[in-house]
């Protein structure tokens, strides 16, 4: 079973040095923000056209930069990317683009529509990011809570990306934050299953535990929602049991379900620094 990691001062200082030496832009540089970019050309309904948009935060004067495709939380029933500005600018200041994604929500749609939106957003970013100077080979996926669930589903179940002629290996790495790794409670509710009844079926990331998935950084808070840490520890253990060689479990002391995600925009946030180190290690060379 993967063991919790406690980040110490030395790690934080080394990561700050990495950011300062390698990625930080000068004060004169300006982040580019492109708002409300439609990512589904095939969107038909007014609701789909309204929700299937993303905001793109681009680092200034950078080439072949990595990108995070980020999904907001809200239980698959609420939320938007309106609150992602601090996170987007924080990583853009570190030389990493962020695509902050909106997606359709229950009850307007049911499973698997929101997962299909997540895969479509990844596909759009991978195809378009070179236009803005980014590397299509270094696109990471992350999100908080429901966004962590979406991250894990498109990174574990190959059929969602396959619809866009992509493979799981086209994701450089996965960083779900406090995501449900069993079947999501909203999906269970859609099926008339009590939210308190744990289920692992084809709507669960854990169902697809495999050595073939990209690298994982599973992040939770020590004071997270009931069973959330246990779900992520189990998923990490299941991945390792399947032969996966690159799974990291990080439990951040003192963080709850909200603060594990909403402090990422802070310059020395533990979660953000762990994400930076993960991306630094896995960033792929630009294709010739």
FIBA-812070 format. One record per residue (C-alpha): x, y, z; residue in three letters; residue number from 0. Coordinates in Angstrom, 2 decimals. Layout:
<lumnus>
LUMNU       x       y       z code pos
LUMNU       X       Y       Z  ALA NUM
...
</lumnus>
This chain:
<lumnus>
LUMNU       x       y       z code pos
LUMNU    0.00    0.00    0.00  UNK   0
LUMNU    1.39    3.42   -0.89  UNK   1
LUMNU    2.62    5.29    2.16  UNK   2
LUMNU    1.66    8.91    2.98  UNK   3
LUMNU    4.24   11.54    2.21  UNK   4
LUMNU    4.85   14.41    4.62  UNK   5
LUMNU    6.55   17.30    2.84  UNK   6
LUMNU    9.29   18.86    4.92  UNK   7
LUMNU   10.86   22.30    4.89  UNK   8
LUMNU   13.84   21.08    2.86  UNK   9
LUMNU   11.61   19.87    0.03  UNK  10
LUMNU    9.65   23.12    0.01  UNK  11
LUMNU   12.85   25.16   -0.11  UNK  12
LUMNU   14.26   23.07   -2.95  UNK  13
LUMNU   11.05   23.43   -4.93  UNK  14
LUMNU   11.05   27.19   -4.37  UNK  15
LUMNU   14.60   27.24   -5.70  UNK  16
LUMNU   13.49   25.20   -8.74  UNK  17
LUMNU   10.69   27.64   -9.45  UNK  18
LUMNU   12.96   30.64   -8.98  UNK  19
LUMNU   15.78   29.30  -11.13  UNK  20
LUMNU   13.88   27.55  -13.89  UNK  21
LUMNU   10.44   28.93  -14.47  UNK  22
LUMNU    9.77   32.30  -12.83  UNK  23
LUMNU    9.15   35.14  -15.26  UNK  24
LUMNU   10.24   38.74  -14.75  UNK  25
LUMNU    7.80   41.28  -13.36  UNK  26
LUMNU    7.68   42.96  -16.76  UNK  27
LUMNU    6.26   39.85  -18.40  UNK  28
LUMNU    2.50   39.59  -18.78  UNK  29
LUMNU    0.35   36.49  -18.59  UNK  30
LUMNU   -2.05   36.06  -21.48  UNK  31
LUMNU   -5.59   35.01  -20.58  UNK  32
LUMNU   -7.96   33.78  -23.28  UNK  33
LUMNU  -11.51   33.50  -21.96  UNK  34
LUMNU  -14.46   31.30  -22.95  UNK  35
LUMNU  -12.82   29.24  -25.67  UNK  36
LUMNU  -15.30   26.65  -27.06  UNK  37
LUMNU  -13.72   23.19  -27.05  UNK  38
LUMNU  -16.50   21.10  -28.63  UNK  39
LUMNU  -17.15   21.88  -32.27  UNK  40
LUMNU  -19.95   19.30  -32.24  UNK  41
LUMNU  -21.86   20.95  -29.37  UNK  42
LUMNU  -25.53   21.06  -30.36  UNK  43
LUMNU  -27.68   22.22  -27.46  UNK  44
LUMNU  -27.58   25.73  -26.02  UNK  45
LUMNU  -26.54   24.30  -22.64  UNK  46
LUMNU  -23.67   22.34  -24.16  UNK  47
LUMNU  -22.49   25.41  -26.06  UNK  48
LUMNU  -22.69   27.47  -22.89  UNK  49
LUMNU  -20.83   25.06  -20.60  UNK  50
LUMNU  -18.24   23.50  -22.90  UNK  51
LUMNU  -15.76   26.34  -22.79  UNK  52
LUMNU  -12.38   26.87  -21.15  UNK  53
LUMNU  -10.12   29.70  -20.08  UNK  54
LUMNU   -6.47   29.51  -21.09  UNK  55
LUMNU   -3.75   31.07  -18.93  UNK  56
LUMNU   -0.54   31.35  -20.94  UNK  57
LUMNU    2.96   32.11  -19.65  UNK  58
LUMNU    4.72   35.07  -21.21  UNK  59
LUMNU    7.74   34.64  -23.47  UNK  60
LUMNU    7.93   30.86  -22.99  UNK  61
LUMNU    8.37   28.12  -25.59  UNK  62
LUMNU    7.44   24.44  -25.46  UNK  63
LUMNU    5.87   24.98  -22.05  UNK  64
LUMNU    3.85   22.28  -20.26  UNK  65
LUMNU    0.13   22.68  -19.68  UNK  66
LUMNU   -2.30   21.63  -16.97  UNK  67
LUMNU   -5.85   20.81  -18.03  UNK  68
LUMNU   -7.75   21.68  -14.84  UNK  69
LUMNU  -11.30   20.66  -13.83  UNK  70
LUMNU  -13.17   22.49  -11.05  UNK  71
LUMNU  -15.06   20.77   -8.26  UNK  72
LUMNU  -18.71   20.89   -7.25  UNK  73
LUMNU  -19.92   17.32   -6.96  UNK  74
LUMNU  -20.68   17.12  -10.72  UNK  75
LUMNU  -23.72   19.25   -9.87  UNK  76
LUMNU  -22.35   22.76   -9.39  UNK  77
LUMNU  -19.32   24.97   -9.82  UNK  78
LUMNU  -17.50   26.73  -12.63  UNK  79
LUMNU  -14.03   27.88  -13.58  UNK  80
LUMNU  -14.75   31.43  -12.44  UNK  81
LUMNU  -12.69   30.89   -9.29  UNK  82
LUMNU   -9.63   29.46  -11.03  UNK  83
LUMNU   -7.90   32.75  -11.83  UNK  84
LUMNU   -5.42   32.63   -8.95  UNK  85
LUMNU   -4.48   29.03   -9.78  UNK  86
LUMNU   -4.13   29.80  -13.49  UNK  87
LUMNU   -1.94   32.83  -12.91  UNK  88
LUMNU    0.13   31.06  -10.27  UNK  89
LUMNU    1.21   28.31  -12.66  UNK  90
LUMNU    1.51   30.67  -15.64  UNK  91
LUMNU    3.98   32.69  -13.56  UNK  92
LUMNU    5.93   29.44  -13.21  UNK  93
LUMNU    6.03   28.92  -16.98  UNK  94
LUMNU    3.14   26.44  -17.10  UNK  95
LUMNU   -0.09   27.08  -18.98  UNK  96
LUMNU   -3.45   26.23  -17.41  UNK  97
LUMNU   -6.61   25.35  -19.31  UNK  98
LUMNU   -9.41   25.86  -16.78  UNK  99
LUMNU  -12.42   23.88  -18.00  UNK 100
LUMNU  -16.16   24.16  -17.57  UNK 101
LUMNU  -18.25   21.05  -18.27  UNK 102
LUMNU  -21.90   20.00  -18.21  UNK 103
LUMNU  -23.49   19.17  -14.88  UNK 104
LUMNU  -26.12   16.94  -13.34  UNK 105
LUMNU  -29.17   17.15  -13.48  UNK 106
LUMNU  -28.94   18.67  -16.96  UNK 107
LUMNU  -26.91   15.64  -18.07  UNK 108
LUMNU  -26.18   12.21  -16.66  UNK 109
LUMNU  -23.16    9.91  -16.61  UNK 110
LUMNU  -20.98    9.83  -18.68  UNK 111
LUMNU  -21.60   13.24  -20.32  UNK 112
LUMNU  -19.35   15.19  -17.98  UNK 113
LUMNU  -16.53   12.70  -18.49  UNK 114
LUMNU  -16.96   12.97  -22.24  UNK 115
LUMNU  -16.66   16.75  -21.90  UNK 116
LUMNU  -13.43   16.33  -19.92  UNK 117
LUMNU  -11.94   14.15  -22.65  UNK 118
LUMNU  -13.03   16.61  -25.34  UNK 119
LUMNU  -11.36   19.45  -23.45  UNK 120
LUMNU   -8.09   17.51  -23.21  UNK 121
LUMNU   -8.23   16.71  -26.92  UNK 122
LUMNU   -8.85   20.37  -27.80  UNK 123
LUMNU   -5.92   21.57  -25.70  UNK 124
LUMNU   -3.56   18.94  -27.09  UNK 125
LUMNU   -4.43   19.91  -30.66  UNK 126
LUMNU   -4.33   23.68  -30.10  UNK 127
LUMNU   -1.57   24.33  -27.59  UNK 128
LUMNU    1.23   24.46  -30.18  UNK 129
LUMNU   -0.48   27.52  -31.66  UNK 130
LUMNU    0.32   29.33  -28.42  UNK 131
LUMNU    3.83   27.95  -27.96  UNK 132
LUMNU    3.10   24.95  -25.74  UNK 133
LUMNU    4.20   21.36  -26.05  UNK 134
LUMNU    1.45   18.84  -26.89  UNK 135
LUMNU    3.62   16.11  -25.37  UNK 136
LUMNU    3.67   17.69  -21.89  UNK 137
LUMNU    0.00   18.09  -21.03  UNK 138
LUMNU   -0.94   17.11  -17.49  UNK 139
LUMNU   -4.45   16.67  -16.11  UNK 140
LUMNU   -5.61   17.76  -12.68  UNK 141
LUMNU   -8.67   18.90  -10.77  UNK 142
LUMNU  -10.17   19.16   -7.32  UNK 143
LUMNU  -12.96   16.96   -5.90  UNK 144
LUMNU  -15.34   16.26   -8.80  UNK 145
LUMNU  -12.55   17.58  -11.01  UNK 146
LUMNU  -10.26   14.97   -9.48  UNK 147
LUMNU  -12.80   12.29  -10.37  UNK 148
LUMNU  -12.92   13.53  -13.98  UNK 149
LUMNU   -9.11   13.59  -14.07  UNK 150
LUMNU   -8.94    9.99  -12.92  UNK 151
LUMNU  -11.67    8.73  -15.25  UNK 152
LUMNU  -10.14   10.09  -18.47  UNK 153
LUMNU   -6.73    8.93  -17.28  UNK 154
LUMNU   -7.81    5.40  -16.38  UNK 155
LUMNU  -10.58    4.39  -18.82  UNK 156
LUMNU   -9.15    4.51  -22.32  UNK 157
LUMNU  -12.47    4.71  -24.16  UNK 158
LUMNU  -13.02    8.43  -23.50  UNK 159
LUMNU   -9.81    9.59  -25.16  UNK 160
LUMNU  -10.10    6.90  -27.85  UNK 161
LUMNU  -13.13    8.78  -29.23  UNK 162
LUMNU  -10.66   11.54  -30.10  UNK 163
LUMNU   -8.02    9.17  -31.53  UNK 164
LUMNU   -5.89    9.62  -28.42  UNK 165
LUMNU   -4.35    7.17  -25.98  UNK 166
LUMNU   -3.90    7.26  -22.22  UNK 167
LUMNU   -0.18    7.69  -22.85  UNK 168
LUMNU   -0.90   11.04  -24.51  UNK 169
LUMNU   -1.36   12.38  -20.97  UNK 170
LUMNU    1.99   13.31  -19.42  UNK 171
LUMNU    0.76   12.74  -15.88  UNK 172
LUMNU   -2.34   12.75  -13.65  UNK 173
LUMNU   -2.78   14.82  -10.48  UNK 174
LUMNU   -6.28   14.27   -9.01  UNK 175
LUMNU   -6.83   16.25   -5.81  UNK 176
LUMNU   -9.30   14.79   -3.32  UNK 177
LUMNU  -11.14   12.94   -6.07  UNK 178
LUMNU  -13.52   10.02   -5.60  UNK 179
LUMNU  -11.84    6.85   -6.79  UNK 180
LUMNU  -14.90    4.68   -6.35  UNK 181
LUMNU  -18.06    5.35   -8.35  UNK 182
LUMNU  -18.91    9.01   -7.78  UNK 183
LUMNU  -21.71    9.69   -5.31  UNK 184
LUMNU  -23.62   11.74   -7.91  UNK 185
LUMNU  -23.44    8.86  -10.38  UNK 186
LUMNU  -24.74    6.55   -7.67  UNK 187
LUMNU  -27.58    8.96   -6.95  UNK 188
LUMNU  -28.46    9.05  -10.67  UNK 189
LUMNU  -28.87    5.27  -10.46  UNK 190
LUMNU  -30.93    5.32   -7.27  UNK 191
LUMNU  -28.07    3.99   -5.14  UNK 192
LUMNU  -27.65    5.59   -1.70  UNK 193
LUMNU  -24.64    7.89   -1.54  UNK 194
LUMNU  -23.48    6.05    1.56  UNK 195
LUMNU  -23.20    2.73   -0.31  UNK 196
LUMNU  -19.71    2.32   -1.81  UNK 197
LUMNU  -19.64    0.95   -5.34  UNK 198
LUMNU  -16.80    0.14   -7.72  UNK 199
LUMNU  -18.07   -0.43  -11.24  UNK 200
LUMNU  -17.37    0.93  -14.72  UNK 201
LUMNU  -17.98    4.47  -13.45  UNK 202
LUMNU  -15.12    4.19  -10.95  UNK 203
LUMNU  -11.45    5.00  -11.60  UNK 204
LUMNU  -10.48    2.09   -9.34  UNK 205
LUMNU  -12.25   -0.31  -11.72  UNK 206
LUMNU   -9.54    0.44  -14.30  UNK 207
LUMNU   -6.46   -0.03  -12.11  UNK 208
LUMNU   -3.75   -0.88  -14.62  UNK 209
LUMNU   -0.03   -0.64  -15.20  UNK 210
LUMNU   -0.78    1.00  -18.58  UNK 211
LUMNU   -2.09    4.30  -17.20  UNK 212
LUMNU    0.09    7.45  -16.95  UNK 213
LUMNU    1.97    8.41  -13.79  UNK 214
LUMNU   -0.18    9.39  -10.79  UNK 215
LUMNU    0.11   11.95   -8.01  UNK 216
LUMNU   -2.84   11.28   -5.67  UNK 217
LUMNU   -3.38   14.20   -3.28  UNK 218
LUMNU   -5.70   14.41   -0.25  UNK 219
LUMNU   -5.88   16.29    3.03  UNK 220
LUMNU   -5.39   14.68    6.43  UNK 221
LUMNU   -8.76   16.19    7.45  UNK 222
LUMNU  -10.48   15.50    4.12  UNK 223
LUMNU  -14.01   14.18    3.65  UNK 224
LUMNU  -14.83   10.86    5.28  UNK 225
LUMNU  -13.22    7.96    3.39  UNK 226
LUMNU  -11.62   10.23    0.74  UNK 227
LUMNU   -8.08    9.47    1.88  UNK 228
LUMNU   -8.91    5.76    2.14  UNK 229
LUMNU  -10.28    5.73   -1.43  UNK 230
LUMNU   -7.11    7.28   -2.77  UNK 231
LUMNU   -4.85    4.99   -0.75  UNK 232
LUMNU   -6.81    2.01   -2.05  UNK 233
LUMNU   -6.61    3.21   -5.64  UNK 234
LUMNU   -2.86    3.73   -5.32  UNK 235
LUMNU   -2.48    0.25   -3.86  UNK 236
LUMNU   -4.61   -1.26   -6.64  UNK 237
LUMNU   -2.49    0.46   -9.28  UNK 238
LUMNU    0.68   -0.87   -7.71  UNK 239
LUMNU   -0.81   -4.35   -7.40  UNK 240
LUMNU   -1.51   -4.20  -11.15  UNK 241
LUMNU    2.17   -3.51  -11.75  UNK 242
LUMNU    2.17    0.29  -12.05  UNK 243
LUMNU    5.63    1.71  -11.30  UNK 244
LUMNU    4.87    5.42  -10.86  UNK 245
LUMNU    2.23    6.12   -8.22  UNK 246
LUMNU    2.70    8.71   -5.48  UNK 247
LUMNU    0.26    9.28   -2.62  UNK 248
LUMNU    0.46   12.64   -0.83  UNK 249
LUMNU   -1.57   13.36    2.31  UNK 250
LUMNU   -1.13   16.97    3.39  UNK 251
LUMNU   -1.31   17.48    7.13  UNK 252
LUMNU   -4.00   19.84    8.41  UNK 253
LUMNU   -5.83   20.32    5.12  UNK 254
LUMNU   -9.55   19.66    4.72  UNK 255
LUMNU  -11.58   19.09    1.58  UNK 256
LUMNU  -11.71   22.79    0.79  UNK 257
LUMNU   -8.23   23.94    1.72  UNK 258
LUMNU   -6.54   21.05   -0.08  UNK 259
LUMNU   -7.63   22.68   -3.33  UNK 260
LUMNU   -8.33   26.35   -2.75  UNK 261
LUMNU   -4.84   27.33   -1.60  UNK 262
LUMNU   -3.03   26.17   -4.74  UNK 263
LUMNU   -2.80   29.75   -5.98  UNK 264
LUMNU   -0.55   30.68   -3.04  UNK 265
LUMNU    3.17   31.00   -3.93  UNK 266
LUMNU    4.46   28.41   -1.43  UNK 267
LUMNU    1.43   26.12   -1.24  UNK 268
LUMNU    2.43   22.54   -0.47  UNK 269
LUMNU    0.09   21.06   -3.08  UNK 270
LUMNU    1.25   23.42   -5.84  UNK 271
LUMNU    4.90   22.72   -5.07  UNK 272
LUMNU    4.31   18.97   -5.18  UNK 273
LUMNU    2.58   19.39   -8.55  UNK 274
LUMNU    5.53   21.41   -9.86  UNK 275
LUMNU    7.99   18.73   -8.81  UNK 276
LUMNU    5.84   16.00  -10.38  UNK 277
LUMNU    5.65   17.93  -13.68  UNK 278
LUMNU    9.35   18.77  -13.61  UNK 279
LUMNU   10.17   15.06  -13.35  UNK 280
LUMNU    7.74   13.94  -16.07  UNK 281
LUMNU    7.93   16.81  -18.53  UNK 282
LUMNU    8.67   15.32  -21.93  UNK 283
LUMNU   11.11   16.72  -24.50  UNK 284
LUMNU    9.44   18.63  -27.28  UNK 285
LUMNU    8.82   16.63  -30.45  UNK 286
LUMNU   11.22   17.50  -33.26  UNK 287
</lumnus>
